[in-house]
Amino acid sequence: MTRRDVRVATIIKLFQKDYNLDIEIEVIGEAGKLFLEILSKLDPIDNVIEKSLENYSLNRLSYLDRAIIRFATYEMLYTDTPKQIIINEAIEITKEYSDIDDKQRRFNNKLLDNIKKHIGD
């Protein structure tokens, strides 16, 4: 599995869990481990996202975009991956899976830039 494949698989698991809290998610492999790691840190992740939103709330984001933003925020907070690479990957995933008319890509990009500023380099 490529790094992109792991990201997408983890985002799908986050989406599924958020969409249906009662669903049992398969937690095998690297994506399963990442999924559990993100769930264990969901409060601080959501806290950073909420503080970075302007006139918007986390629960107004679509399930898919919330999953993408949560994953990217987790990576910015808890990995050594350069933040710009994380943002670029999140935007590419947004374009591929969520972006209907380019508005969501722009919104997610602005939010991720805000998160990056909030966290610091």
A tleap script that builds the chain and sets N, CA, C and O, in Angstrom:
source leaprc.protein.ff14SB
mol = sequence {
  NMET THR ARG ARG ASP VAL ARG VAL ALA THR
  ILE ILE LYS LEU PHE GLN LYS ASP TYR ASN
  LEU ASP ILE GLU ILE GLU VAL ILE GLY GLU
  ALA GLY LYS LEU PHE LEU GLU ILE LEU SER
  LYS LEU ASP PRO ILE ASP ASN VAL ILE GLU
  LYS SER LEU GLU ASN TYR SER LEU ASN ARG
  LEU SER TYR LEU ASP ARG ALA ILE ILE ARG
  PHE ALA THR TYR GLU MET LEU TYR THR ASP
  THR PRO LYS GLN ILE ILE ILE ASN GLU ALA
  ILE GLU ILE THR LYS GLU TYR SER ASP ILE
  ASP ASP LYS GLN ARG ARG PHE ASN ASN LYS
  LEU LEU ASP ASN ILE LYS LYS HIE ILE GLY
  CASP
}
set mol.1.N position { 0.834 -1.197 0.000 }
set mol.1.CA position { 0.000 0.000 0.000 }
set mol.1.C position { 0.870 1.249 0.000 }
set mol.1.O position { 1.829 1.345 0.766 }
set mol.2.N position { 0.538 2.191 -0.848 }
set mol.2.CA position { 1.267 3.458 -0.848 }
set mol.2.C position { 0.804 4.307 0.331 }
set mol.2.O position { -0.217 4.026 0.959 }
set mol.3.N position { 1.568 5.337 0.613 }
set mol.3.CA position { 1.189 6.267 1.697 }
set mol.3.C position { -0.183 6.886 1.404 }
set mol.3.O position { -0.996 7.053 2.313 }
set mol.4.N position { -0.438 7.221 0.142 }
set mol.4.CA position { -1.745 7.773 -0.253 }
set mol.4.C position { -2.857 6.767 0.017 }
set mol.4.O position { -3.918 7.132 0.524 }
set mol.5.N position { -2.617 5.502 -0.320 }
set mol.5.CA position { -3.618 4.456 -0.073 }
set mol.5.C position { -3.949 4.350 1.413 }
set mol.5.O position { -5.114 4.206 1.785 }
set mol.6.N position { -2.926 4.422 2.257 }
set mol.6.CA position { -3.140 4.349 3.708 }
set mol.6.C position { -3.943 5.560 4.178 }
set mol.6.O position { -4.858 5.430 4.992 }
set mol.7.N position { -3.596 6.729 3.662 }
set mol.7.CA position { -4.349 7.941 4.032 }
set mol.7.C position { -5.826 7.782 3.662 }
set mol.7.O position { -6.708 8.011 4.489 }
set mol.8.N position { -6.082 7.393 2.433 }
set mol.8.CA position { -7.463 7.265 1.955 }
set mol.8.C position { -8.209 6.199 2.762 }
set mol.8.O position { -9.355 6.415 3.158 }
set mol.9.N position { -7.573 5.061 3.005 }
set mol.9.CA position { -8.231 3.994 3.781 }
set mol.9.C position { -8.555 4.469 5.193 }
set mol.9.O position { -9.617 4.147 5.726 }
set mol.10.N position { -7.659 5.224 5.797 }
set mol.10.CA position { -7.902 5.755 7.148 }
set mol.10.C position { -9.021 6.784 7.126 }
set mol.10.O position { -9.881 6.785 8.006 }
set mol.11.N position { -9.016 7.650 6.137 }
set mol.11.CA position { -10.072 8.660 5.999 }
set mol.11.C position { -11.424 7.986 5.819 }
set mol.11.O position { -12.419 8.430 6.392 }
set mol.12.N position { -11.471 6.925 5.035 }
set mol.12.CA position { -12.732 6.198 4.847 }
set mol.12.C position { -13.220 5.619 6.172 }
set mol.12.O position { -14.415 5.659 6.465 }
set mol.13.N position { -12.304 5.085 6.969 }
set mol.13.CA position { -12.687 4.550 8.283 }
set mol.13.C position { -13.210 5.664 9.193 }
set mol.13.O position { -14.200 5.476 9.901 }
set mol.14.N position { -12.548 6.819 9.173 }
set mol.14.CA position { -13.013 7.961 9.974 }
set mol.14.C position { -14.398 8.402 9.523 }
set mol.14.O position { -15.266 8.686 10.349 }
set mol.15.N position { -14.602 8.459 8.215 }
set mol.15.CA position { -15.907 8.818 7.662 }
set mol.15.C position { -16.974 7.837 8.130 }
set mol.15.O position { -18.031 8.244 8.612 }
set mol.16.N position { -16.696 6.549 7.988 }
set mol.16.CA position { -17.679 5.525 8.356 }
set mol.16.C position { -18.045 5.617 9.831 }
set mol.16.O position { -19.220 5.516 10.183 }
set mol.17.N position { -17.064 5.806 10.688 }
set mol.17.CA position { -17.315 5.870 12.134 }
set mol.17.C position { -18.109 7.123 12.486 }
set mol.17.O position { -19.011 7.068 13.322 }
set mol.18.N position { -17.789 8.234 11.866 }
set mol.18.CA position { -18.487 9.491 12.127 }
set mol.18.C position { -19.927 9.424 11.616 }
set mol.18.O position { -20.846 9.932 12.258 }
set mol.19.N position { -20.111 8.801 10.470 }
set mol.19.CA position { -21.439 8.692 9.858 }
set mol.19.C position { -22.349 7.763 10.651 }
set mol.19.O position { -23.542 8.025 10.805 }
set mol.20.N position { -21.775 6.679 11.150 }
set mol.20.CA position { -22.548 5.702 11.917 }
set mol.20.C position { -21.732 5.278 13.130 }
set mol.20.O position { -20.899 4.375 13.043 }
set mol.21.N position { -21.976 5.931 14.256 }
set mol.21.CA position { -21.179 5.691 15.463 }
set mol.21.C position { -21.233 4.245 15.947 }
set mol.21.O position { -20.326 3.789 16.643 }
set mol.22.N position { -22.281 3.528 15.588 }
set mol.22.CA position { -22.446 2.153 16.058 }
set mol.22.C position { -21.760 1.119 15.176 }
set mol.22.O position { -21.709 -0.059 15.530 }
set mol.23.N position { -21.240 1.541 14.046 }
set mol.23.CA position { -20.630 0.596 13.111 }
set mol.23.C position { -19.323 0.053 13.695 }
set mol.23.O position { -18.581 0.772 14.365 }
set mol.24.N position { -19.062 -1.202 13.434 }
set mol.24.CA position { -17.797 -1.797 13.847 }
set mol.24.C position { -16.825 -1.683 12.676 }
set mol.24.O position { -17.101 -2.169 11.579 }
set mol.25.N position { -15.708 -1.050 12.914 }
set mol.25.CA position { -14.713 -0.791 11.866 }
set mol.25.C position { -13.595 -1.821 11.972 }
set mol.25.O position { -13.088 -2.091 13.061 }
set mol.26.N position { -13.215 -2.393 10.833 }
set mol.26.CA position { -12.101 -3.330 10.801 }
set mol.26.C position { -10.807 -2.567 11.063 }
set mol.26.O position { -10.521 -1.577 10.391 }
set mol.27.N position { -10.040 -3.019 12.023 }
set mol.27.CA position { -8.845 -2.277 12.420 }
set mol.27.C position { -7.572 -3.097 12.212 }
set mol.27.O position { -6.772 -3.264 13.133 }
set mol.28.N position { -7.398 -3.600 11.005 }
set mol.28.CA position { -6.178 -4.334 10.690 }
set mol.28.C position { -5.280 -3.457 9.818 }
set mol.28.O position { -5.745 -2.534 9.149 }
set mol.29.N position { -4.023 -3.760 9.840 }
set mol.29.CA position { -3.067 -3.062 8.995 }
set mol.29.C position { -2.760 -1.655 9.465 }
set mol.29.O position { -3.221 -1.212 10.517 }
set mol.30.N position { -1.972 -0.966 8.660 }
set mol.30.CA position { -1.524 0.378 9.006 }
set mol.30.C position { -2.689 1.367 9.117 }
set mol.30.O position { -2.710 2.210 10.014 }
set mol.31.N position { -3.661 1.258 8.194 }
set mol.31.CA position { -4.818 2.158 8.238 }
set mol.31.C position { -5.638 1.923 9.510 }
set mol.31.O position { -6.154 2.873 10.098 }
set mol.32.N position { -5.758 0.681 9.930 }
set mol.32.CA position { -6.478 0.374 11.168 }
set mol.32.C position { -5.789 0.956 12.389 }
set mol.32.O position { -6.436 1.504 13.282 }
set mol.33.N position { -4.466 0.829 12.417 }
set mol.33.CA position { -3.697 1.402 13.537 }
set mol.33.C position { -3.824 2.927 13.568 }
set mol.33.O position { -4.016 3.520 14.629 }
set mol.34.N position { -3.714 3.552 12.395 }
set mol.34.CA position { -3.858 5.009 12.321 }
set mol.34.C position { -5.258 5.450 12.760 }
set mol.34.O position { -5.411 6.430 13.489 }
set mol.35.N position { -6.259 4.723 12.312 }
set mol.35.CA position { -7.642 5.008 12.683 }
set mol.35.C position { -7.794 5.013 14.210 }
set mol.35.O position { -8.354 5.954 14.772 }
set mol.36.N position { -7.304 3.980 14.874 }
set mol.36.CA position { -7.400 3.906 16.337 }
set mol.36.C position { -6.605 5.021 17.007 }
set mol.36.O position { -7.047 5.593 18.002 }
set mol.37.N position { -5.443 5.324 16.464 }
set mol.37.CA position { -4.604 6.401 17.007 }
set mol.37.C position { -5.335 7.744 16.915 }
set mol.37.O position { -5.338 8.522 17.869 }
set mol.38.N position { -5.947 8.007 15.774 }
set mol.38.CA position { -6.679 9.269 15.595 }
set mol.38.C position { -7.876 9.324 16.528 }
set mol.38.O position { -8.133 10.362 17.138 }
set mol.39.N position { -8.615 8.223 16.650 }
set mol.39.CA position { -9.757 8.205 17.575 }
set mol.39.C position { -9.316 8.496 19.006 }
set mol.39.O position { -10.023 9.181 19.744 }
set mol.40.N position { -8.165 7.986 19.399 }
set mol.40.CA position { -7.677 8.209 20.765 }
set mol.40.C position { -7.290 9.666 21.009 }
set mol.40.O position { -7.202 10.102 22.157 }
set mol.41.N position { -7.060 10.411 19.942 }
set mol.41.CA position { -6.652 11.818 20.052 }
set mol.41.C position { -7.697 12.765 19.454 }
set mol.41.O position { -7.387 13.914 19.138 }
set mol.42.N position { -8.915 12.290 19.303 }
set mol.42.CA position { -9.947 13.060 18.603 }
set mol.42.C position { -10.281 14.378 19.306 }
set mol.42.O position { -10.496 15.387 18.635 }
set mol.43.N position { -10.329 14.392 20.625 }
set mol.43.CA position { -10.654 15.644 21.332 }
set mol.43.C position { -9.641 16.747 21.055 }
set mol.43.O position { -10.045 17.849 20.684 }
set mol.44.N position { -8.328 16.497 21.219 }
set mol.44.CA position { -7.380 17.571 20.902 }
set mol.44.C position { -7.378 17.944 19.415 }
set mol.44.O position { -7.188 19.109 19.065 }
set mol.45.N position { -7.588 16.960 18.550 }
set mol.45.CA position { -7.641 17.239 17.108 }
set mol.45.C position { -8.823 18.154 16.808 }
set mol.45.O position { -8.669 19.179 16.144 }
set mol.46.N position { -10.003 17.781 17.299 }
set mol.46.CA position { -11.204 18.592 17.068 }
set mol.46.C position { -11.075 19.975 17.685 }
set mol.46.O position { -11.583 20.953 17.137 }
set mol.47.N position { -10.404 20.060 18.812 }
set mol.47.CA position { -10.169 21.350 19.471 }
set mol.47.C position { -9.388 22.297 18.566 }
set mol.47.O position { -9.747 23.465 18.420 }
set mol.48.N position { -8.327 21.790 17.965 }
set mol.48.CA position { -7.507 22.596 17.052 }
set mol.48.C position { -8.333 23.015 15.840 }
set mol.48.O position { -8.251 24.162 15.398 }
set mol.49.N position { -9.119 22.101 15.306 }
set mol.49.CA position { -9.936 22.425 14.129 }
set mol.49.C position { -10.946 23.507 14.481 }
set mol.49.O position { -11.085 24.486 13.746 }
set mol.50.N position { -11.652 23.343 15.596 }
set mol.50.CA position { -12.665 24.330 16.015 }
set mol.50.C position { -12.041 25.716 16.179 }
set mol.50.O position { -12.624 26.714 15.756 }
set mol.51.N position { -10.862 25.780 16.788 }
set mol.51.CA position { -10.187 27.068 16.995 }
set mol.51.C position { -9.734 27.706 15.682 }
set mol.51.O position { -9.521 28.917 15.615 }
set mol.52.N position { -9.588 26.893 14.650 }
set mol.52.CA position { -9.093 27.375 13.360 }
set mol.52.C position { -10.204 27.735 12.376 }
set mol.52.O position { -9.946 28.344 11.337 }
set mol.53.N position { -11.427 27.360 12.702 }
set mol.53.CA position { -12.565 27.693 11.839 }
set mol.53.C position { -13.003 29.133 12.063 }
set mol.53.O position { -12.982 29.626 13.191 }
set mol.54.N position { -13.394 29.797 11.000 }
set mol.54.CA position { -13.873 31.175 11.090 }
set mol.54.C position { -15.361 31.202 10.753 }
set mol.54.O position { -15.754 30.868 9.635 }
set mol.55.N position { -16.183 31.596 11.712 }
set mol.55.CA position { -17.635 31.677 11.526 }
set mol.55.C position { -18.230 30.366 11.010 }
set mol.55.O position { -19.111 30.367 10.151 }
set mol.56.N position { -17.746 29.276 11.534 }
set mol.56.CA position { -18.172 27.945 11.097 }
set mol.56.C position { -17.924 26.995 12.254 }
set mol.56.O position { -17.127 27.295 13.143 }
set mol.57.N position { -18.596 25.857 12.254 }
set mol.57.CA position { -18.331 24.872 13.304 }
set mol.57.C position { -17.990 23.525 12.664 }
set mol.57.O position { -18.363 23.243 11.525 }
set mol.58.N position { -17.291 22.729 13.411 }
set mol.58.CA position { -16.839 21.432 12.922 }
set mol.58.C position { -18.003 20.557 12.460 }
set mol.58.O position { -17.896 19.870 11.445 }
set mol.59.N position { -19.104 20.579 13.193 }
set mol.59.CA position { -20.215 19.693 12.828 }
set mol.59.C position { -20.963 20.153 11.579 }
set mol.59.O position { -21.842 19.436 11.101 }
set mol.60.N position { -20.643 21.320 11.040 }
set mol.60.CA position { -21.230 21.760 9.768 }
set mol.60.C position { -20.481 21.209 8.564 }
set mol.60.O position { -21.005 21.227 7.450 }
set mol.61.N position { -19.260 20.719 8.772 }
set mol.61.CA position { -18.509 20.109 7.676 }
set mol.61.C position { -19.175 18.794 7.278 }
set mol.61.O position { -19.760 18.114 8.120 }
set mol.62.N position { -19.090 18.442 6.022 }
set mol.62.CA position { -19.611 17.142 5.599 }
set mol.62.C position { -18.804 16.052 6.298 }
set mol.62.O position { -17.679 16.286 6.740 }
set mol.63.N position { -19.385 14.870 6.392 }
set mol.63.CA position { -18.678 13.765 7.041 }
set mol.63.C position { -17.330 13.503 6.377 }
set mol.63.O position { -16.329 13.276 7.057 }
set mol.64.N position { -17.311 13.537 5.058 }
set mol.64.CA position { -16.071 13.248 4.341 }
set mol.64.C position { -15.026 14.338 4.564 }
set mol.64.O position { -13.863 14.041 4.836 }
set mol.65.N position { -15.440 15.594 4.448 }
set mol.65.CA position { -14.476 16.673 4.650 }
set mol.65.C position { -13.982 16.713 6.099 }
set mol.65.O position { -12.817 17.021 6.352 }
set mol.66.N position { -14.859 16.406 7.036 }
set mol.66.CA position { -14.447 16.345 8.445 }
set mol.66.C position { -13.391 15.251 8.621 }
set mol.66.O position { -12.419 15.447 9.351 }
set mol.67.N position { -13.568 14.108 7.965 }
set mol.67.CA position { -12.588 13.014 8.044 }
set mol.67.C position { -11.245 13.437 7.442 }
set mol.67.O position { -10.189 13.158 8.011 }
set mol.68.N position { -11.290 14.102 6.303 }
set mol.68.CA position { -10.053 14.566 5.652 }
set mol.68.C position { -9.328 15.570 6.549 }
set mol.68.O position { -8.118 15.463 6.749 }
set mol.69.N position { -10.054 16.532 7.082 }
set mol.69.CA position { -9.453 17.565 7.936 }
set mol.69.C position { -8.916 16.953 9.229 }
set mol.69.O position { -7.833 17.318 9.686 }
set mol.70.N position { -9.668 16.028 9.815 }
set mol.70.CA position { -9.190 15.371 11.041 }
set mol.70.C position { -7.888 14.617 10.782 }
set mol.70.O position { -6.954 14.694 11.580 }
set mol.71.N position { -7.827 13.890 9.668 }
set mol.71.CA position { -6.612 13.142 9.361 }
set mol.71.C position { -5.430 14.094 9.167 }
set mol.71.O position { -4.351 13.870 9.715 }
set mol.72.N position { -5.636 15.141 8.396 }
set mol.72.CA position { -4.550 16.096 8.140 }
set mol.72.C position { -4.111 16.786 9.433 }
set mol.72.O position { -2.918 17.002 9.649 }
set mol.73.N position { -5.065 17.126 10.282 }
set mol.73.CA position { -4.725 17.774 11.557 }
set mol.73.C position { -3.932 16.820 12.439 }
set mol.73.O position { -2.957 17.218 13.075 }
set mol.74.N position { -4.355 15.559 12.474 }
set mol.74.CA position { -3.597 14.544 13.218 }
set mol.74.C position { -2.150 14.512 12.724 }
set mol.74.O position { -1.216 14.531 13.525 }
set mol.75.N position { -1.972 14.464 11.420 }
set mol.75.CA position { -0.613 14.403 10.871 }
set mol.75.C position { 0.194 15.645 11.235 }
set mol.75.O position { 1.376 15.549 11.563 }
set mol.76.N position { -0.446 16.809 11.177 }
set mol.76.CA position { 0.283 18.042 11.526 }
set mol.76.C position { 0.695 18.049 12.992 }
set mol.76.O position { 1.779 18.521 13.336 }
set mol.77.N position { -0.169 17.526 13.851 }
set mol.77.CA position { 0.105 17.539 15.291 }
set mol.77.C position { 1.076 16.444 15.732 }
set mol.77.O position { 1.917 16.677 16.599 }
set mol.78.N position { 0.967 15.265 15.147 }
set mol.78.CA position { 1.622 14.101 15.730 }
set mol.78.C position { 2.631 13.383 14.840 }
set mol.78.O position { 3.143 12.330 15.222 }
set mol.79.N position { 2.928 13.930 13.661 }
set mol.79.CA position { 3.954 13.301 12.816 }
set mol.79.C position { 4.991 14.341 12.421 }
set mol.79.O position { 4.808 15.539 12.634 }
set mol.80.N position { 6.072 13.861 11.847 }
set mol.80.CA position { 7.145 14.747 11.382 }
set mol.80.C position { 7.007 15.115 9.910 }
set mol.80.O position { 7.871 15.792 9.352 }
set mol.81.N position { 5.923 14.671 9.281 }
set mol.81.CA position { 5.703 14.999 7.883 }
set mol.81.C position { 5.568 16.509 7.742 }
set mol.81.O position { 4.827 17.131 8.503 }
set mol.82.N position { 6.270 17.114 6.782 }
set mol.82.CA position { 6.152 18.567 6.604 }
set mol.82.C position { 4.689 18.983 6.379 }
set mol.82.O position { 3.956 18.349 5.620 }
set mol.83.N position { 4.297 20.046 7.046 }
set mol.83.CA position { 2.898 20.482 7.016 }
set mol.83.C position { 2.408 20.794 5.603 }
set mol.83.O position { 1.249 20.527 5.283 }
set mol.84.N position { 3.270 21.353 4.755 }
set mol.84.CA position { 2.827 21.675 3.401 }
set mol.84.C position { 2.527 20.412 2.599 }
set mol.84.O position { 1.613 20.406 1.774 }
set mol.85.N position { 3.279 19.355 2.830 }
set mol.85.CA position { 3.000 18.078 2.155 }
set mol.85.C position { 1.661 17.522 2.640 }
set mol.85.O position { 0.870 17.015 1.845 }
set mol.86.N position { 1.412 17.618 3.937 }
set mol.86.CA position { 0.139 17.154 4.509 }
set mol.86.C position { -1.025 17.911 3.877 }
set mol.86.O position { -2.023 17.312 3.476 }
set mol.87.N position { -0.888 19.225 3.795 }
set mol.87.CA position { -1.948 20.048 3.210 }
set mol.87.C position { -2.153 19.686 1.738 }
set mol.87.O position { -3.288 19.526 1.291 }
set mol.88.N position { -1.072 19.559 0.995 }
set mol.88.CA position { -1.183 19.208 -0.429 }
set mol.88.C position { -1.883 17.855 -0.617 }
set mol.88.O position { -2.743 17.715 -1.486 }
set mol.89.N position { -1.519 16.882 0.185 }
set mol.89.CA position { -2.162 15.565 0.096 }
set mol.89.C position { -3.649 15.666 0.426 }
set mol.89.O position { -4.479 15.081 -0.270 }
set mol.90.N position { -3.989 16.401 1.477 }
set mol.90.CA position { -5.400 16.554 1.868 }
set mol.90.C position { -6.197 17.231 0.758 }
set mol.90.O position { -7.344 16.862 0.502 }
set mol.91.N position { -5.607 18.200 0.110 }
set mol.91.CA position { -6.303 18.904 -0.969 }
set mol.91.C position { -6.463 17.982 -2.180 }
set mol.91.O position { -7.508 17.999 -2.831 }
set mol.92.N position { -5.461 17.193 -2.483 }
set mol.92.CA position { -5.583 16.226 -3.588 }
set mol.92.C position { -6.691 15.211 -3.300 }
set mol.92.O position { -7.464 14.866 -4.194 }
set mol.93.N position { -6.770 14.740 -2.071 }
set mol.93.CA position { -7.824 13.793 -1.690 }
set mol.93.C position { -9.186 14.484 -1.754 }
set mol.93.O position { -10.167 13.881 -2.189 }
set mol.94.N position { -9.250 15.742 -1.322 }
set mol.94.CA position { -10.501 16.506 -1.424 }
set mol.94.C position { -10.930 16.607 -2.881 }
set mol.94.O position { -12.096 16.380 -3.202 }
set mol.95.N position { -9.992 16.948 -3.765 }
set mol.95.CA position { -10.320 17.065 -5.189 }
set mol.95.C position { -10.850 15.754 -5.742 }
set mol.95.O position { -11.795 15.738 -6.531 }
set mol.96.N position { -10.239 14.664 -5.327 }
set mol.96.CA position { -10.601 13.363 -5.871 }
set mol.96.C position { -11.937 12.845 -5.335 }
set mol.96.O position { -12.706 12.233 -6.075 }
set mol.97.N position { -12.214 13.087 -4.057 }
set mol.97.CA position { -13.374 12.441 -3.436 }
set mol.97.C position { -14.504 13.383 -3.024 }
set mol.97.O position { -15.629 12.926 -2.823 }
set mol.98.N position { -14.239 14.676 -2.894 }
set mol.98.CA position { -15.245 15.549 -2.294 }
set mol.98.C position { -15.588 16.784 -3.112 }
set mol.98.O position { -16.688 17.323 -2.987 }
set mol.99.N position { -14.684 17.227 -3.926 }
set mol.99.CA position { -14.804 18.539 -4.554 }
set mol.99.C position { -15.703 18.499 -5.785 }
set mol.99.O position { -15.320 17.954 -6.821 }
set mol.100.N position { -16.893 19.073 -5.671 }
set mol.100.CA position { -17.837 19.082 -6.788 }
set mol.100.C position { -17.576 20.289 -7.692 }
set mol.100.O position { -17.518 20.153 -8.914 }
set mol.101.N position { -17.423 21.452 -7.094 }
set mol.101.CA position { -17.285 22.664 -7.904 }
set mol.101.C position { -16.121 23.552 -7.453 }
set mol.101.O position { -16.161 24.768 -7.645 }
set mol.102.N position { -15.106 22.964 -6.866 }
set mol.102.CA position { -13.885 23.664 -6.460 }
set mol.102.C position { -14.046 24.455 -5.165 }
set mol.102.O position { -13.043 24.876 -4.589 }
set mol.103.N position { -15.257 24.668 -4.693 }
set mol.103.CA position { -15.455 25.429 -3.453 }
set mol.103.C position { -14.901 24.683 -2.250 }
set mol.103.O position { -14.286 25.286 -1.370 }
set mol.104.N position { -15.115 23.379 -2.211 }
set mol.104.CA position { -14.671 22.614 -1.051 }
set mol.104.C position { -13.155 22.568 -0.971 }
set mol.104.O position { -12.583 22.628 0.117 }
set mol.105.N position { -12.508 22.463 -2.118 }
set mol.105.CA position { -11.043 22.480 -2.123 }
set mol.105.C position { -10.528 23.788 -1.540 }
set mol.105.O position { -9.611 23.790 -0.719 }
set mol.106.N position { -11.119 24.899 -1.966 }
set mol.106.CA position { -10.688 26.205 -1.457 }
set mol.106.C position { -10.972 26.334 0.041 }
set mol.106.O position { -10.140 26.844 0.792 }
set mol.107.N position { -12.158 25.868 0.477 }
set mol.107.CA position { -12.509 25.936 1.899 }
set mol.107.C position { -11.529 25.098 2.730 }
set mol.107.O position { -10.989 25.575 3.728 }
set mol.108.N position { -11.305 23.850 2.309 }
set mol.108.CA position { -10.396 22.971 3.058 }
set mol.108.C position { -8.975 23.519 3.067 }
set mol.108.O position { -8.286 23.434 4.084 }
set mol.109.N position { -8.531 24.078 1.948 }
set mol.109.CA position { -7.192 24.650 1.882 }
set mol.109.C position { -7.044 25.802 2.878 }
set mol.109.O position { -6.048 25.885 3.596 }
set mol.110.N position { -8.037 26.683 2.915 }
set mol.110.CA position { -7.991 27.809 3.858 }
set mol.110.C position { -8.009 27.314 5.309 }
set mol.110.O position { -7.260 27.804 6.154 }
set mol.111.N position { -8.874 26.337 5.579 }
set mol.111.CA position { -8.948 25.789 6.933 }
set mol.111.C position { -7.629 25.129 7.330 }
set mol.111.O position { -7.144 25.337 8.443 }
set mol.112.N position { -7.052 24.347 6.441 }
set mol.112.CA position { -5.778 23.691 6.757 }
set mol.112.C position { -4.651 24.709 6.935 }
set mol.112.O position { -3.772 24.515 7.774 }
set mol.113.N position { -4.668 25.775 6.166 }
set mol.113.CA position { -3.680 26.851 6.376 }
set mol.113.C position { -3.871 27.488 7.752 }
set mol.113.O position { -2.896 27.779 8.445 }
set mol.114.N position { -5.123 27.702 8.145 }
set mol.114.CA position { -5.415 28.252 9.475 }
set mol.114.C position { -4.916 27.305 10.572 }
set mol.114.O position { -4.342 27.743 11.570 }
set mol.115.N position { -5.141 26.017 10.374 }
set mol.115.CA position { -4.688 25.020 11.349 }
set mol.115.C position { -3.167 25.047 11.445 }
set mol.115.O position { -2.604 25.002 12.539 }
set mol.116.N position { -2.510 25.121 10.295 }
set mol.116.CA position { -1.047 25.192 10.265 }
set mol.116.C position { -0.547 26.414 11.046 }
set mol.116.O position { 0.400 26.316 11.826 }
set mol.117.N position { -1.191 27.557 10.828 }
set mol.117.CA position { -0.817 28.771 11.559 }
set mol.117.C position { -1.075 28.617 13.054 }
set mol.117.O position { -0.274 29.052 13.882 }
set mol.118.N position { -2.195 27.997 13.387 }
set mol.118.CA position { -2.562 27.810 14.788 }
set mol.118.C position { -1.562 26.906 15.511 }
set mol.118.O position { -1.197 27.155 16.660 }
set mol.119.N position { -1.125 25.851 14.814 }
set mol.119.CA position { -0.170 24.913 15.403 }
set mol.119.C position { 1.232 25.502 15.417 }
set mol.119.O position { 1.996 25.286 16.357 }
set mol.120.N position { 1.562 26.242 14.377 }
set mol.120.CA position { 2.914 26.787 14.219 }
set mol.120.C position { 3.783 25.816 13.432 }
set mol.120.O position { 3.426 24.650 13.264 }
set mol.121.N position { 4.905 26.291 12.960 }
set mol.121.CA position { 5.794 25.435 12.142 }
set mol.121.C position { 6.700 24.704 13.005 }
set mol.121.O position { 7.526 23.931 12.519 }
savepdb mol mol.pdb
quit
